[in-house]
């Protein structure tokens, strides 16, 4: 395992909320995550989980510190390079699914690969492959509003992994799901992690999600208070 796949070094995040009010999101936070790990970041609301994922994914800037992904320092990158990094190397799974409502599941899943200008035949083959792995073949020609929440989340997972990113960031992915669907989703993500070799980092306070972790990180007030390896 490549223990230097993701390096987070002394990262702090301070939010300026106006009227000289400053909210501290992260405090001198340092972590090392290996390639292919299955990681859950937990902690109470306001502990910094989402802030950490947003900084790692290039969706937000750190106030201080640096983030290095597979040898590339992403802190300070220009937006065009960050957009290319997100497109080609990082998959996102959001609590609200964020599927494009006017596109079918098939079109949502293939969207990133189309942005990457992959061949049509390659895209179609990958969509069928990942849909088969996730058991969502019957959803491919449906629109998001024709699916349940659990089905939409499965399609969101398929979209995140279809382009074979190096890293998947999942922010509270089970928050809107019942326990049975959440358990099924976590089993599916574990299988993808093992079969595809993708590094997966969840943020969650769901005990079910936390119990599935191979590497557990606990935040409180923007500080790592627990860092447990397998």
N, C-alpha and C positions, 0 to 999 in steps of 0.2 A: 504493500500500500504506500502511495506517495503522500507522506505526512505533511508536505508543503504545498498541497494542491490549493488550499485556501488559507491565507495568512491575514489575520486581522491584528494590527499592531497599534496599541494605545489610541484607539478610536474614541473620540468624544463627539457628542452632538448636543448643541444648545439651540433651542428654538426661541427666536425673538418674537414675542406676542404683542408687542406694542406697549406704550406707556412705561418703557424701561422695565417691563416684566420679562424675565428670562426663565424658560423651562428647560431643565437638564434632562436630555433623553438617554444619553450614554456617557459613562465616565471612564476614561482611560482603559477601555475594554480591549483585551488581547485574547485571541483564540487561534488555534491551529486545527484545521480539519483536513483529513486525508481524502484522497481520491476514492470514490466508491463507498463512502460512509453513508449511514442512514441516521440522521441526527434530528433530535427534537429539542427545540429551545422553548422552555416553559418559564412560567412566572406569573404573578398577578397582573391584572390590567394596569397599564402605565409603567411596567417594568422595563420596557425598551425592546420587546420582541419584534414588533413590526418595524420599528426604527432600524434595528440591526439588519433585518432582511432587506429593507429598502436601500440601505447603504451598500450592502453586499451586491445587490442586483443593479446598482447604478441608477436607481430611481430617485435617490436623494444624496446630497453631499455630506461628508463628515465635516465637522467644524475643525477637528484636529485628527492626526493619525493617518494611517494608510491601510489600504486593502489591496492584497496581491492575489490575483486569480490565475493559477497555472503559469506563474512566472511573469504575468503582466500586471503592473500597478494600475489599478483602475481609478484611484482617487486622482482628481485633477484632469482626467481625460476630457477632451472636447465632446460636445453632445453628439456630433456625427459619429465619432468613434465609439461612444457609449451605446448609441442606438444599434450600431453594427455588432457590438459585443452581445447585447441583449438578444438580438435577432439570431445570431449564429451559435451562441454558447450557453444561453441561460433560458430555461423554461419557467414560466410563472403559473401558479395555481392560486386563484384568489377565493376568498370566502364567498364573494357574490358571483362567482363563476366567470363573469365578464365575457360571455359568449357574444358574438355579433348577432343581433336578433334577426336580421334579414337573411342570414346565411344558414344553410342546412348544417347538420353535424359534419357531414363529409367536407363541406366547404370550410367550416371552422377549423377542422383538424388539419386541412391541407394549407391553410392560410400562410403560416410562417414559411413553409417549404416553397410556396409560390413567390414570396418575397425574396427567397434565396435563389430564385431562378432555376430551380431544379427541373429536370425533364419531366414531362407530363406522365410518362409511363412509370417513372421512379416514384412520383408522388402517389399515383393511384395504387401501386403495389404496397407502399408503406402504409397508406391509410387502411387498406384491407388487412394488412398484417397486424397493425396495432389495434384495430377494431376487433379482430378475432381474439387477440390476447386479453382484451378487456371485456369481451362478451357484449359488445354494443353494435353488432352488425345490423340489427333490426332498427337502429336509430339513425343510420347514416343519412337517410333522405328526409328526416324530420327537422323542423325548425325548433329552436329552443323553447318557444311557448307551447310546443306539443309534447314536452318532456316533463317528468317530475324533477324535483330538486336533485335527487340522487343521480338520475340519468344525466342531467346537465353537468353535474360535478364529474361524472365519468368521462363525458365528452371533453370537459376542460382538462382533465388529466391526459387524455389522448392527444389533445392539441399541444400540451406542454412537452410530451415525450416524443411526438412523431418525428420531429426534426433531429432527434438524437443529440440533444444538448449535453454539455459536460456537467451541468448543474441545474437542479430544479429547486426553486424556492416556493414553498407552500405556506401561505399565511392563513392560519386557522381554517384548514380545509374541511374540517368536519363540523364546524360551528352550526351550520344550518341543516344538519342531517340527523335522522334518528339513529339510535345506537346500533341497530342491525346494519343499516346502510353504511354507517361510519366504520364499523368493524370490517365490512366487506371492502371498503375503499382502502383501508390501511393494509389489509392482506394483499390487495392488488398492487399497492405501491411498493410493498416489500418484495413482491415477485419481480416487479419491474427493476427495482434496485439491483436484485441479484442477477437477473437475466441480461439487463442492458448495461449494467455497470455504471449507471448514472449516480452521481452524488446527489443526495436528497436532504434538504434542510427544511423541517417544519417549524412553524411557531404554533404553540397550542397550550391551553391549560386543561385540555381534556385528558383525564387519567387513562383512557383507552389508548390514545395516541402516544402518551408518554410511556406506557408499558411496552409499546412495540419498538422503542428506540434501542439502537445499538450503542449510541453515544448520546448522553443526556446532559444538556446544559441548562442551568437554572439562573435566571436573572432576577434581580430585585433592585429597584431604583437605579437602573442603568449599569449595574455592576454584576459580574459573574460571582455567584455565591456557591455554585456547585458545578463541577465539570467531571462527569463520570464516564469512563471508557468501558468497552465490553470487558 
